[in-house]
Amino acid sequence: MLKHSPGSLRVRVFFACFITLTGLFLFSCNKPSIAPSTYSDYNKVLDSANYLYDKDKYEPAVHYLDSATNRYKDLELHQKFLYYEFKCNYFFHRKKDNNKSMLYADSMLNLFDTAEKKLKYMSDYAFSHFSKGDVLFAENKYNEAYQYFYQGKLIAKKDINDCTLSDYSYRMGMIMYQQGHFRLAAANFISSLKEAGACGMNFRSFYRRQELMDNIGLSYGKINEPDSALAFYSQGLNFINTWAGRFNERANLQDVARAVIYGNEADIYIKEKKFQNAKKLLKKSVEINLRKGNDNHDAGLTELKLAHIYFSINEPDSAINLLRVIRPLLDSINDAEADTDWNLLMANYFIKNGDAKTGLNYFIKYDALKDTVVKRNKGLKEADITEQINRLERENEFDALKKDNQQQYLYLKISIVFGLMLLVIFLLILLNWRKSKRNIKTLGALNQQINDQNNNLGSALNELKLSSQEKDRILRTVAHDLRNPIGGIASLTAAIANDGFTAEQMEMINLIKETSNNSLELINEILEVTNNGATLLNKELVEINALLNHSVELLRFKAAEKGQEIKLELLNKPVELLISKEKIWRVLSNLISNAIKFSPPGAFIYVNITEQDNEVIISVKDNGIGIPQKIKNKVFNVFTEAKRSGTAGEKSFGLGLSISKQIIESHQGKIWLESSAEHGTTFYVKLAKGVSS
């Protein structure tokens, strides 16, 4: 759980930080097939070791697990994974021994030495990458760490396992928070909280969820959104209270979690100078965490906050007494950021009370500690994780394209072989012709045979054309017949959405509604693409400025949902085009919607129209993810494989641009694009002028 002390950040460790023995946590979301007797016996061993660990008896827990494990000769892969994970967490979080922790992280990865094992135990395989990434991150090897985190994410996505993806989002949130990207941290924590719903409800998933609510509150507090921060703190406390009865044997840890949230709530009130409210919460937090077996580390940091408040309300004696009391506690927890803050408070106290010499000594210690903390965090602060992740995404896309190219290369080789075979056949025919000059009848028969084959080929082509038309007719019929029942499903789900269902039921209803609407959208696009070629255009004179402005205004609210803004630049004078108003409106709406879909939150979208001789050129520019060079030529194809999800996960069926191209070409116009990863994508539409006024 994140804990924020004045001027610093630390990661609160419960059950070895990223949830100790997360392998046990994974039992609730993905159980491989294990022989019941072996699994049951060894699971009891793990439960006993975990119980000792939770009681802060770390060495006895490790000794017990090692001794018990030695008695098992044929552990199943998942059981070996859990053993290595336990040891990895112990050396990483308790002994701070990165070398030994790395050995166990590598041992976890080495278990998956075949494609079959990687496929069967995807969750374990993904988490092994996360564990190694954690150790690399602790050694300030950020680029390597991000690669392992990202690989773990890709594996989890293949497994369609939101429970494992939650661990990835959690790590990204922690890193973003430590880098000071608090809004991105909040977004990742929120994603992790949603994904954690797939993990079931055992104690570790319960504890992780309340931690995520607290972390979201911390992130909003850092970007000066106190109402949102307090709302998530309240949500976290309510969540703990709701589920507390199910985990009575862990009541002390529930109190610790509450105490940490109380301390974080106090930060909001300190910023608002509501010192009495803050003081009450901090004392409540300290009273809980000073108990034996609770989080004394957190209690020390919370008392530092109290000291700040005493100085703020002009009670320096109370502050100095408290600072002297907590000094032994700070010595035991070895927290450089807390030591830095403590020495600064001591320096300020003595300087204000006229003892400049003593104050200077404390200030010198503060300055040295501050430099140490700054140097320690400098590498992380300077690392551009967003660029790293984008690079990894691009590399992944490149690998996919590379595989596609290899397949295309294979097809090319096959084509060359067939071509050579055809050439050989041709040479043989030529040789035979030369040898058979005297047999004109045979040559005539051969020519007649070729003509017959050409006629058969023509008949086959006609049949293929009829078959294609029949396919379109069947496709339109099926799509049309499906539209009414699916539309009915969408309407029914919308009608019952407000009938007082539980949150889980509402989630399922909304999923049905979203799926139905996506299906309707796909059906409508299929109908559009199959009807487009046969439909006659109903052209009329249309004022293009008005049509373009109307299209933009209808989509501004959609852009606002992602915090985007559409910039529109029109012609200086009205210009009329002889076009199908409805068809061209569809093209413009599709291009602007795509720009919204593939641009990041907060981006600008530029829509512009210019005159060029007897034509107008409309451009729609985004600042999005760009279109890779390899698939630029495929985006206008029907049912293209180049479709991708939007920046917020929006659906894409790959038909919109195909329809747009058909419409523009039916107007004797032209549509094309320019794109790069750095500057986004710009689509251009060129249409002939009608009558100017």
C-alpha positions as CSV (number, residue, x, y, z in Angstrom):
1,M,0.0,0.0,0.0
2,L,1.4,3.4,-0.9
3,K,2.1,5.6,2.1
4,H,2.9,9.3,1.6
5,S,5.0,11.1,4.2
6,P,5.8,14.9,3.8
7,G,7.9,15.3,0.8
8,S,8.4,11.6,0.1
9,L,6.8,8.4,-1.1
10,R,7.3,4.9,0.2
11,V,5.7,1.6,-0.7
12,R,3.9,-0.1,2.2
13,V,4.7,-3.8,2.3
14,F,2.1,-6.3,3.5
15,F,2.7,-9.9,2.7
16,A,6.0,-9.0,1.0
17,C,4.8,-5.9,-0.9
18,F,3.3,-7.2,-4.2
19,I,1.3,-9.6,-2.0
20,T,3.4,-12.4,-0.5
21,L,2.9,-15.8,-2.0
22,T,0.9,-14.5,-4.9
23,G,0.9,-18.0,-6.2
24,L,-1.6,-18.9,-3.4
25,F,-3.5,-15.8,-4.4
26,L,-3.6,-17.2,-8.0
27,F,-5.3,-20.4,-6.7
28,S,-8.6,-18.5,-6.7
29,C,-8.3,-17.5,-10.4
30,N,-6.5,-20.2,-12.3
31,K,-6.0,-23.8,-10.9
32,P,-4.0,-26.1,-13.1
33,S,-4.9,-29.8,-13.1
34,I,-3.0,-31.5,-10.2
35,A,-3.4,-34.9,-8.7
36,P,-5.7,-34.4,-5.7
37,S,-3.7,-36.2,-3.0
38,T,-0.3,-34.5,-4.0
39,Y,-1.9,-31.1,-4.4
40,S,-3.8,-31.3,-1.2
41,D,-0.8,-32.4,0.9
42,Y,1.6,-29.8,-0.4
43,N,-1.1,-27.1,-0.3
44,K,-1.3,-27.7,3.5
45,V,2.4,-27.2,3.7
46,L,2.2,-23.9,1.8
47,D,-0.8,-22.8,3.9
48,S,1.2,-23.4,7.1
49,A,4.3,-21.6,5.8
50,N,2.1,-18.7,4.7
51,Y,0.4,-18.5,8.1
52,L,3.9,-18.2,9.8
53,Y,4.9,-15.6,7.3
54,D,1.8,-13.5,8.0
55,K,2.7,-13.6,11.7
56,D,6.0,-12.0,10.9
57,K,7.9,-15.3,11.6
58,Y,9.8,-15.1,8.4
59,E,12.8,-17.4,9.1
60,P,10.6,-20.1,10.8
61,A,8.3,-20.0,7.8
62,V,11.2,-20.5,5.3
63,H,12.8,-23.2,7.4
64,Y,9.6,-25.1,7.7
65,L,8.8,-24.8,3.9
66,D,12.4,-26.0,3.0
67,S,12.3,-28.9,5.4
68,A,8.8,-30.0,4.2
69,T,9.6,-29.6,0.5
70,N,12.6,-31.9,0.8
71,R,10.3,-34.7,1.6
72,Y,8.5,-34.4,-1.7
73,K,10.3,-36.0,-4.6
74,D,7.9,-35.4,-7.5
75,L,6.3,-32.0,-7.1
76,E,4.1,-30.9,-10.0
77,L,5.3,-27.8,-11.9
78,H,2.8,-25.5,-10.3
79,Q,3.9,-26.6,-6.8
80,K,7.6,-26.0,-7.7
81,F,6.5,-22.5,-9.0
82,L,4.9,-21.7,-5.6
83,Y,8.0,-22.8,-3.7
84,Y,10.4,-20.7,-5.8
85,E,8.0,-17.8,-5.6
86,F,8.0,-18.0,-1.8
87,K,11.8,-18.0,-1.7
88,C,12.0,-15.2,-4.3
89,N,9.7,-13.0,-2.2
90,Y,11.5,-13.8,1.0
91,F,15.0,-12.8,-0.2
92,F,13.6,-9.8,-2.2
93,H,11.4,-8.2,0.4
94,R,12.8,-9.4,3.7
95,K,16.5,-10.1,3.2
96,K,16.9,-7.4,0.5
97,D,19.2,-9.8,-1.3
98,N,18.6,-9.2,-5.0
99,N,21.2,-11.8,-6.1
100,K,19.4,-14.7,-4.4
101,S,16.0,-13.3,-5.3
102,M,17.1,-13.2,-9.0
103,L,18.2,-16.9,-8.8
104,Y,14.7,-17.9,-7.7
105,A,13.1,-15.6,-10.3
106,D,15.2,-17.3,-13.0
107,S,14.3,-20.7,-11.5
108,M,10.6,-19.8,-11.9
109,L,11.1,-18.9,-15.5
110,N,13.2,-22.0,-16.2
111,L,10.3,-24.2,-15.2
112,F,8.5,-23.3,-18.5
113,D,11.0,-24.9,-20.9
114,T,8.5,-26.1,-23.4
115,A,5.7,-24.5,-25.4
116,E,3.3,-26.9,-23.8
117,K,4.1,-25.8,-20.3
118,K,3.9,-22.1,-21.2
119,L,0.5,-22.7,-22.6
120,K,-0.8,-24.9,-19.8
121,Y,0.4,-22.6,-17.0
122,M,0.0,-19.2,-18.5
123,S,-0.8,-17.4,-15.2
124,D,2.3,-18.8,-13.5
125,Y,4.4,-18.0,-16.6
126,A,3.2,-14.4,-16.7
127,F,3.8,-13.9,-12.9
128,S,7.4,-15.3,-13.3
129,H,8.0,-12.4,-15.7
130,F,6.6,-10.0,-13.2
131,S,8.8,-11.3,-10.4
132,K,12.0,-11.0,-12.4
133,G,10.9,-7.5,-13.5
134,D,10.5,-6.6,-9.8
135,V,14.1,-7.6,-9.1
136,L,15.5,-5.8,-12.1
137,F,13.5,-2.7,-11.2
138,A,15.0,-2.7,-7.7
139,E,18.5,-2.9,-9.3
140,N,17.6,0.3,-11.4
141,K,17.6,-1.8,-14.6
142,Y,14.5,-0.1,-15.7
143,N,14.5,-1.0,-19.4
144,E,15.0,-4.7,-18.8
145,A,12.3,-4.6,-16.0
146,Y,9.8,-3.0,-18.4
147,Q,10.5,-5.7,-20.9
148,Y,9.7,-8.4,-18.4
149,F,6.6,-6.6,-17.2
150,Y,5.4,-6.2,-20.8
151,Q,6.0,-9.8,-21.7
152,G,4.0,-10.8,-18.6
153,K,1.2,-8.6,-19.8
154,L,1.2,-10.2,-23.3
155,I,1.0,-13.7,-21.8
156,A,-1.8,-12.7,-19.5
157,K,-3.7,-11.2,-22.5
158,K,-3.3,-14.5,-24.3
159,D,-4.7,-16.3,-21.3
160,I,-7.6,-13.8,-21.2
161,N,-6.9,-13.6,-17.5
162,D,-7.8,-10.2,-16.0
163,C,-6.6,-11.5,-12.6
164,T,-3.0,-11.7,-13.8
165,L,-3.4,-8.4,-15.8
166,S,-4.3,-6.8,-12.5
167,D,-0.7,-7.4,-11.3
168,Y,0.6,-5.7,-14.4
169,S,-1.6,-2.7,-14.0
170,Y,-0.7,-2.5,-10.3
171,R,3.0,-2.4,-11.1
172,M,2.5,0.3,-13.8
173,G,0.5,2.3,-11.3
174,M,3.3,2.0,-8.7
175,I,6.0,3.1,-11.2
176,M,3.9,6.0,-12.5
177,Y,3.3,7.2,-8.9
178,Q,7.0,7.0,-8.1
179,Q,7.8,9.0,-11.3
180,G,5.3,11.7,-10.3
181,H,2.8,10.9,-13.1
182,F,-0.1,10.8,-10.6
183,R,-3.0,10.9,-13.1
184,L,-1.5,8.0,-15.1
185,A,-0.9,6.2,-11.8
186,A,-4.6,6.6,-10.8
187,A,-5.7,5.3,-14.2
188,N,-3.5,2.2,-13.8
189,F,-4.7,1.6,-10.3
190,I,-8.3,1.9,-11.4
191,S,-7.6,-0.7,-14.2
192,S,-6.0,-3.0,-11.7
193,L,-9.0,-2.7,-9.4
194,K,-11.4,-3.6,-12.2
195,E,-9.3,-6.5,-13.3
196,A,-8.9,-7.8,-9.7
197,G,-12.6,-8.6,-9.7
198,A,-11.7,-11.7,-11.7
199,C,-9.5,-13.1,-8.9
200,G,-12.3,-14.3,-6.6
201,M,-12.4,-13.2,-2.9
202,N,-9.8,-14.6,-0.6
203,F,-7.9,-12.6,1.9
204,R,-5.1,-11.6,-0.4
205,S,-7.4,-10.4,-3.1
206,F,-9.5,-8.6,-0.4
207,Y,-6.4,-6.9,0.9
208,R,-5.1,-5.9,-2.6
209,R,-8.5,-4.3,-3.5
210,Q,-8.6,-2.1,-0.5
211,E,-5.0,-1.2,-1.1
212,L,-5.8,-0.2,-4.7
213,M,-8.7,2.1,-3.5
214,D,-6.2,3.7,-1.1
215,N,-3.6,4.1,-3.9
216,I,-6.2,5.8,-6.2
217,G,-7.0,8.2,-3.4
218,L,-3.3,9.0,-2.9
219,S,-2.9,9.7,-6.6
220,Y,-5.9,12.0,-6.8
221,G,-4.6,13.8,-3.6
222,K,-1.3,14.5,-5.4
223,I,-3.1,16.2,-8.4
224,N,-5.2,18.3,-6.0
225,E,-8.5,16.6,-6.5
226,P,-9.4,16.2,-2.8
227,D,-13.1,15.2,-3.3
228,S,-12.1,12.3,-5.5
229,A,-9.3,11.3,-3.1
230,L,-11.7,11.3,-0.1
231,A,-14.3,9.4,-2.0
232,F,-11.8,6.5,-2.7
233,Y,-10.6,6.6,0.9
234,S,-14.2,6.2,2.0
235,Q,-14.7,3.5,-0.5
236,G,-11.7,1.6,0.8
237,L,-12.9,1.8,4.5
238,N,-16.4,0.7,3.5
239,F,-14.9,-2.2,1.5
240,I,-12.9,-3.3,4.6
241,N,-15.9,-3.0,6.9
242,T,-18.2,-4.9,4.4
243,W,-15.8,-7.9,4.2
244,A,-14.3,-7.8,7.6
245,G,-16.5,-10.5,9.1
246,R,-15.3,-13.0,6.5
247,F,-11.7,-12.7,7.7
248,N,-12.0,-12.4,11.5
249,E,-8.7,-14.2,12.0
250,R,-6.9,-11.3,10.3
251,A,-8.6,-8.5,12.3
252,N,-5.3,-6.9,13.2
253,L,-4.3,-6.6,9.6
254,Q,-7.6,-5.1,8.8
255,D,-7.0,-2.5,11.5
256,V,-3.5,-1.8,10.0
257,A,-5.2,-1.2,6.6
258,R,-7.7,1.2,8.2
259,A,-4.9,3.0,10.0
260,V,-3.0,3.6,6.8
261,I,-6.1,5.1,5.1
262,Y,-6.7,7.3,8.2
263,G,-3.2,8.7,7.7
264,N,-3.7,9.3,4.0
265,E,-7.0,11.0,4.7
266,A,-5.2,13.3,7.1
267,D,-3.0,14.5,4.2
268,I,-6.0,16.0,2.5
269,Y,-7.0,17.9,5.6
270,I,-3.5,19.1,6.2
271,K,-3.4,20.6,2.6
272,E,-6.8,22.3,3.4
273,K,-5.3,23.5,6.8
274,K,-8.0,21.6,8.7
275,F,-5.4,20.7,11.3
276,Q,-7.8,19.5,14.0
277,N,-9.4,17.0,11.6
278,A,-6.0,15.8,10.5
279,K,-4.7,15.5,14.0
280,K,-7.6,13.4,15.1
281,L,-7.1,11.0,12.2
282,L,-3.3,10.8,12.6
283,K,-3.6,10.0,16.3
284,K,-6.2,7.3,15.5
285,S,-3.8,5.8,13.0
286,V,-0.8,5.9,15.4
287,E,-2.8,4.3,18.2
288,I,-3.5,1.3,15.9
289,N,-0.1,0.9,14.3
290,L,1.9,1.2,17.6
291,R,0.3,-2.0,18.8
292,K,2.6,-5.0,19.0
293,G,2.7,-6.9,15.7
294,N,1.2,-4.0,13.7
295,D,2.9,-1.6,11.3
296,N,5.3,0.4,13.6
297,H,7.0,1.7,10.4
298,D,3.8,3.4,9.4
299,A,3.3,4.7,12.9
300,G,6.7,6.4,12.8
301,L,5.9,8.2,9.5
302,T,2.5,9.2,10.8
303,E,4.0,10.7,13.9
304,L,6.3,12.8,11.6
305,K,3.1,14.2,10.0
306,L,1.8,15.0,13.5
307,A,5.1,16.9,14.2
308,H,4.5,19.0,11.0
309,I,1.0,19.8,12.3
310,Y,2.4,20.9,15.7
311,F,4.7,23.3,14.0
312,S,1.9,24.6,11.8
313,I,-0.4,25.3,14.8
314,N,2.5,26.9,16.7
315,E,3.1,24.2,19.2
316,P,6.9,23.7,18.8
317,D,7.3,22.0,22.2
318,S,4.8,19.3,21.4
319,A,6.6,18.8,18.1
320,I,10.1,18.5,19.5
321,N,8.9,16.1,22.2
322,L,7.3,13.9,19.6
323,L,10.4,14.1,17.3
324,R,12.6,12.8,20.2
325,V,10.2,10.0,21.0
326,I,10.1,8.7,17.5
327,R,13.8,8.8,16.9
328,P,14.5,5.2,18.1
329,L,11.6,4.0,16.0
330,L,13.0,5.7,12.9
331,D,16.4,4.1,13.6
332,S,14.8,0.7,13.6
333,I,13.0,1.1,10.2
334,N,15.9,2.6,8.3
335,D,13.9,4.9,6.0
336,A,16.1,7.5,4.3
337,E,13.2,9.7,3.3
338,A,11.8,9.7,6.9
339,D,15.3,10.5,8.3
340,T,15.5,13.4,5.8
341,D,12.2,14.8,7.0
342,W,13.1,14.3,10.7
343,N,16.4,16.2,10.4
344,L,14.8,19.1,8.6
345,L,12.2,19.5,11.3
346,M,14.9,19.4,14.0
347,A,16.9,22.0,12.1
348,N,14.0,24.3,11.8
349,Y,13.1,23.9,15.5
350,F,16.6,24.8,16.8
351,I,17.1,27.7,14.3
352,K,13.8,29.2,15.2
353,N,14.7,28.9,18.9
354,G,18.0,30.7,18.5
355,D,20.3,27.7,18.6
356,A,21.8,28.1,15.1
357,K,24.8,25.8,15.8
358,T,22.6,22.8,16.7
359,G,20.2,23.6,13.9
360,L,23.0,23.8,11.4
361,N,24.3,20.3,12.4
362,Y,20.8,18.9,11.7
363,F,20.5,20.8,8.5
364,I,23.9,19.4,7.3
365,K,22.5,15.8,8.0
366,Y,19.3,16.7,6.2
367,D,21.2,18.0,3.1
368,A,23.3,14.9,2.9
369,L,20.3,12.6,3.2
370,K,18.3,14.6,0.7
371,D,21.1,14.2,-1.9
372,T,21.1,10.5,-1.3
373,V,17.4,10.3,-1.8
374,V,17.5,12.5,-4.9
375,K,20.3,10.4,-6.5
376,R,18.4,7.2,-5.6
377,N,15.2,8.4,-7.4
378,K,16.9,10.2,-10.2
379,G,17.2,7.2,-12.6
380,L,13.5,6.3,-12.1
381,K,12.3,9.9,-12.4
382,E,14.3,10.3,-15.7
383,A,13.1,7.0,-17.2
384,D,10.4,7.5,-19.8
385,I,8.3,4.4,-19.1
386,T,5.6,5.6,-21.6
387,E,8.1,5.6,-24.4
388,Q,9.5,2.3,-23.3
389,I,6.0,0.7,-23.4
390,N,5.3,2.3,-26.8
391,R,8.6,1.0,-28.0
392,L,7.7,-2.5,-26.8
393,E,4.3,-2.2,-28.4
394,R,5.9,-1.2,-31.7
395,E,8.4,-4.1,-31.4
396,N,5.5,-6.5,-30.8
397,E,3.7,-5.2,-33.8
398,F,6.9,-5.5,-35.8
399,D,7.3,-9.1,-34.8
400,A,3.7,-9.8,-35.8
401,L,4.4,-8.1,-39.2
402,K,7.6,-10.0,-39.5
403,K,5.8,-13.3,-39.0
404,D,3.2,-12.2,-41.6
405,N,6.1,-11.3,-44.0
406,Q,7.6,-14.7,-43.4
407,Q,4.3,-16.3,-44.3
408,Q,4.0,-14.1,-47.4
409,Y,7.6,-15.0,-48.3
410,L,6.6,-18.7,-48.1
411,Y,3.7,-18.1,-50.4
412,L,6.1,-16.3,-52.8
413,K,8.4,-19.2,-52.8
414,I,5.5,-21.6,-53.6
415,S,4.4,-19.2,-56.4
416,I,7.9,-19.2,-57.8
417,V,8.0,-23.0,-57.8
418,F,4.7,-23.1,-59.6
419,G,5.9,-20.5,-62.0
420,L,9.0,-22.6,-62.8
421,M,6.8,-25.6,-63.3
422,L,4.6,-23.7,-65.7
423,L,7.8,-22.5,-67.5
424,V,9.0,-26.1,-67.8
425,I,5.6,-27.1,-69.2
426,F,5.7,-24.3,-71.7
427,L,9.2,-25.3,-72.9
428,L,8.1,-28.9,-73.2
429,I,5.1,-27.8,-75.3
430,L,7.3,-25.6,-77.4
431,L,9.7,-28.5,-78.0
432,N,6.9,-30.8,-78.8
433,W,5.5,-28.2,-81.3
434,R,8.8,-28.0,-83.1
435,K,9.0,-31.7,-83.3
436,S,5.4,-32.0,-84.5
437,K,5.4,-29.5,-87.4
438,R,4.4,-32.2,-89.8
439,N,1.4,-33.1,-87.8
440,I,-0.9,-30.1,-88.5
441,K,-4.0,-32.0,-87.4
442,T,-2.4,-32.7,-84.0
443,L,-1.6,-29.0,-83.6
444,G,-5.1,-28.0,-84.6
445,A,-6.6,-30.4,-82.1
446,L,-4.3,-28.9,-79.5
447,N,-5.4,-25.3,-80.4
448,Q,-9.0,-26.4,-80.3
449,Q,-8.4,-27.9,-76.8
450,I,-6.9,-24.5,-75.7
451,N,-10.0,-22.7,-77.0
452,D,-12.3,-25.0,-75.2
453,Q,-10.3,-24.4,-72.0
454,N,-10.7,-20.6,-72.5
455,N,-14.4,-21.0,-73.0
456,N,-14.6,-23.1,-69.9
457,L,-12.6,-20.5,-68.0
458,G,-15.0,-17.8,-69.2
459,S,-18.0,-19.8,-68.0
460,A,-16.3,-20.4,-64.7
461,L,-15.7,-16.6,-64.3
462,N,-19.3,-15.9,-65.0
463,E,-20.4,-18.5,-62.4
464,L,-17.9,-16.9,-59.9
465,K,-19.5,-13.5,-60.6
466,L,-23.0,-14.9,-60.0
467,S,-21.7,-16.7,-56.9
468,S,-20.3,-13.4,-55.5
469,Q,-23.6,-11.6,-56.2
470,E,-25.4,-14.5,-54.5
471,K,-23.0,-14.2,-51.5
472,D,-23.8,-10.5,-51.2
473,R,-27.5,-11.2,-51.3
474,I,-27.3,-13.9,-48.6
475,L,-25.0,-11.7,-46.5
476,R,-27.5,-8.8,-46.7
477,T,-30.4,-11.1,-45.9
478,V,-28.7,-12.6,-42.9
479,A,-27.6,-9.2,-41.6
480,H,-31.0,-7.7,-42.1
481,D,-32.7,-10.6,-40.3
482,L,-30.3,-10.4,-37.4
483,R,-30.7,-6.7,-37.0
484,N,-34.2,-6.8,-35.6
485,P,-33.6,-9.4,-32.8
486,I,-30.3,-8.0,-31.8
487,G,-31.8,-4.5,-31.8
488,G,-34.6,-5.9,-29.6
489,I,-31.9,-7.3,-27.2
490,A,-30.2,-3.9,-27.0
491,S,-33.5,-2.2,-26.3
492,L,-34.6,-4.7,-23.7
493,T,-31.3,-4.4,-21.8
494,A,-31.5,-0.6,-21.9
495,A,-35.1,-0.9,-20.6
496,I,-34.2,-3.1,-17.6
497,A,-30.9,-1.4,-16.8
498,N,-32.6,0.8,-14.1
499,D,-34.6,-1.9,-12.4
500,G,-32.5,-2.2,-9.2
501,F,-30.1,-5.0,-10.0
502,T,-27.0,-5.7,-8.1
503,A,-23.6,-4.3,-9.3
504,E,-22.6,-7.7,-10.7
505,Q,-26.0,-8.1,-12.5
506,M,-25.7,-4.6,-13.9
507,E,-22.3,-5.4,-15.1
508,M,-23.6,-8.4,-17.0
509,I,-26.6,-6.5,-18.4
510,N,-24.3,-3.7,-19.5
511,L,-22.1,-6.2,-21.2
512,I,-25.1,-7.7,-23.0
513,K,-26.1,-4.1,-24.1
514,E,-22.6,-3.2,-25.2
515,T,-22.2,-6.5,-27.1
516,S,-25.6,-6.0,-28.8
517,N,-24.8,-2.4,-29.8
518,N,-21.4,-3.5,-31.2
519,S,-23.2,-6.3,-33.2
520,L,-25.7,-3.8,-34.5
521,E,-22.9,-1.5,-35.6
522,L,-21.2,-4.4,-37.4
523,I,-24.5,-5.4,-39.1
524,N,-25.2,-1.9,-40.2
525,E,-21.7,-1.6,-41.7
526,I,-22.0,-5.0,-43.5
527,L,-25.4,-3.8,-45.0
528,E,-23.7,-0.5,-46.0
529,V,-20.7,-2.2,-47.6
530,T,-22.9,-4.7,-49.5
531,N,-25.5,-2.1,-50.6
532,N,-23.0,0.7,-51.6
533,G,-22.1,-0.7,-55.0
534,A,-25.7,-1.1,-56.1
535,T,-27.2,2.1,-54.6
536,L,-27.8,5.1,-56.9
537,L,-26.5,8.4,-55.5
538,N,-29.1,11.0,-54.8
539,K,-26.9,14.1,-55.5
540,E,-27.9,17.6,-54.6
541,L,-26.1,21.0,-54.2
542,V,-24.8,21.0,-50.6
543,E,-23.0,23.9,-48.8
544,I,-19.8,22.1,-47.7
545,N,-19.0,24.5,-44.8
546,A,-22.4,23.8,-43.1
547,L,-22.1,20.0,-43.6
548,L,-18.6,19.9,-42.2
549,N,-19.6,22.1,-39.2
550,H,-22.6,19.9,-38.5
551,S,-20.5,16.8,-38.6
552,V,-18.0,18.3,-36.1
553,E,-20.6,19.6,-33.7
554,L,-22.3,16.2,-33.5
555,L,-19.1,14.6,-32.4
556,R,-17.7,17.2,-30.0
557,F,-19.4,15.4,-27.1
558,K,-17.8,12.1,-28.0
559,A,-14.4,13.8,-28.1
560,A,-15.1,15.5,-24.7
561,E,-15.6,12.0,-23.2
562,K,-11.9,11.4,-23.7
563,G,-10.9,15.0,-22.8
564,Q,-10.2,15.8,-26.5
565,E,-10.9,19.0,-28.4
566,I,-11.8,19.3,-32.1
567,K,-10.3,22.3,-33.9
568,L,-12.3,23.3,-37.1
569,E,-11.1,25.6,-39.9
570,L,-13.7,26.4,-42.6
571,L,-13.5,28.1,-46.0
572,N,-13.8,31.9,-46.0
573,K,-16.8,31.8,-48.3
574,P,-19.7,29.3,-48.9
575,V,-19.0,26.7,-51.5
576,E,-21.6,24.3,-52.9
577,L,-20.8,20.7,-54.0
578,L,-23.0,18.4,-56.1
579,I,-22.9,15.4,-53.8
580,S,-25.0,13.0,-51.8
581,K,-25.4,14.8,-48.5
582,E,-26.0,11.7,-46.4
583,K,-23.2,9.7,-48.0
584,I,-20.5,12.5,-47.6
585,W,-21.7,13.2,-44.0
586,R,-21.1,9.5,-43.3
587,V,-17.6,9.7,-44.6
588,L,-16.8,12.9,-42.6
589,S,-18.3,11.4,-39.4
590,N,-16.3,8.2,-39.9
591,L,-13.0,10.0,-40.3
592,I,-13.6,12.2,-37.2
593,S,-14.8,9.3,-35.1
594,N,-11.6,7.4,-36.1
595,A,-9.5,10.4,-35.0
596,I,-11.2,10.4,-31.7
597,K,-10.9,6.6,-31.3
598,F,-7.1,6.5,-32.0
599,S,-6.0,9.7,-30.2
600,P,-5.0,9.6,-26.6
601,P,-7.0,11.4,-23.9
602,G,-6.5,15.2,-23.9
603,A,-5.4,15.4,-27.5
604,F,-6.4,17.9,-30.3
605,I,-8.1,16.8,-33.5
606,Y,-7.8,19.2,-36.5
607,V,-10.5,19.3,-39.2
608,N,-9.7,21.6,-42.1
609,I,-11.1,22.4,-45.6
610,T,-9.2,24.3,-48.4
611,E,-9.8,25.2,-52.0
612,Q,-7.6,24.0,-54.9
613,D,-8.6,25.1,-58.4
614,N,-12.0,23.5,-59.0
615,E,-11.8,21.1,-56.0
616,V,-11.9,21.2,-52.3
617,I,-9.7,19.2,-50.0
618,I,-10.9,18.2,-46.5
619,S,-8.4,16.9,-44.0
620,V,-8.9,15.3,-40.6
621,K,-5.7,15.1,-38.5
622,D,-5.2,13.3,-35.2
623,N,-2.3,13.1,-32.7
624,G,-2.9,9.3,-32.2
625,I,-0.9,6.1,-32.4
626,G,-0.3,6.3,-36.2
627,I,-0.6,3.6,-38.8
628,P,2.4,1.3,-39.4
629,Q,3.8,1.6,-42.9
630,K,3.2,-2.1,-43.5
631,I,-0.5,-1.9,-43.2
632,K,-1.2,1.6,-44.8
633,N,-2.3,0.0,-48.0
634,K,-4.7,-2.4,-46.3
635,V,-6.8,0.0,-44.2
636,F,-9.3,0.7,-47.1
637,N,-9.9,-3.0,-47.8
638,V,-13.2,-4.6,-47.0
639,F,-12.9,-6.8,-43.8
640,T,-9.3,-5.6,-43.5
641,E,-7.0,-7.4,-41.1
642,A,-5.5,-3.9,-40.3
643,K,-8.2,-3.0,-37.8
644,R,-7.0,-2.1,-34.3
645,S,-8.6,-1.2,-31.0
646,G,-8.8,2.5,-30.0
647,T,-6.7,4.1,-27.2
648,A,-9.5,3.5,-24.7
649,G,-10.2,-0.1,-26.0
650,E,-12.9,1.0,-28.5
651,K,-14.1,-1.6,-31.0
652,S,-13.1,-1.5,-34.6
653,F,-14.7,-3.7,-37.3
654,G,-12.5,-2.5,-40.2
655,L,-15.4,-1.6,-42.5
656,G,-15.7,2.2,-42.1
657,L,-12.8,3.2,-44.3
658,S,-13.8,0.7,-47.0
659,I,-17.3,2.2,-47.1
660,S,-15.8,5.7,-47.1
661,K,-13.5,4.9,-50.1
662,Q,-16.5,3.5,-52.1
663,I,-18.5,6.6,-51.4
664,I,-15.8,9.0,-52.4
665,E,-14.9,7.1,-55.5
666,S,-18.6,7.0,-56.5
667,H,-18.4,10.8,-56.4
668,Q,-15.3,10.7,-58.7
669,G,-13.3,11.9,-55.7
670,K,-10.1,10.7,-54.0
671,I,-9.3,9.6,-50.4
672,W,-5.8,9.0,-49.0
673,L,-3.8,9.2,-45.8
674,E,-0.5,10.3,-44.4
675,S,0.7,8.8,-41.1
676,S,3.7,8.5,-38.7
677,A,4.1,7.3,-35.1
678,E,5.4,10.7,-34.1
679,H,2.7,13.0,-35.7
680,G,-0.4,10.8,-35.9
681,T,-2.5,10.3,-39.0
682,T,-4.1,12.7,-41.5
683,F,-6.9,11.6,-43.8
684,Y,-7.6,13.7,-47.0
685,V,-10.7,13.8,-49.1
686,K,-10.8,15.6,-52.5
687,L,-14.1,16.5,-54.1
688,A,-15.0,18.5,-57.2
689,K,-16.8,21.9,-56.7
690,G,-20.4,22.4,-57.8
691,V,-21.5,26.0,-57.9
692,S,-19.8,28.8,-55.9
693,S,-21.7,31.7,-54.4
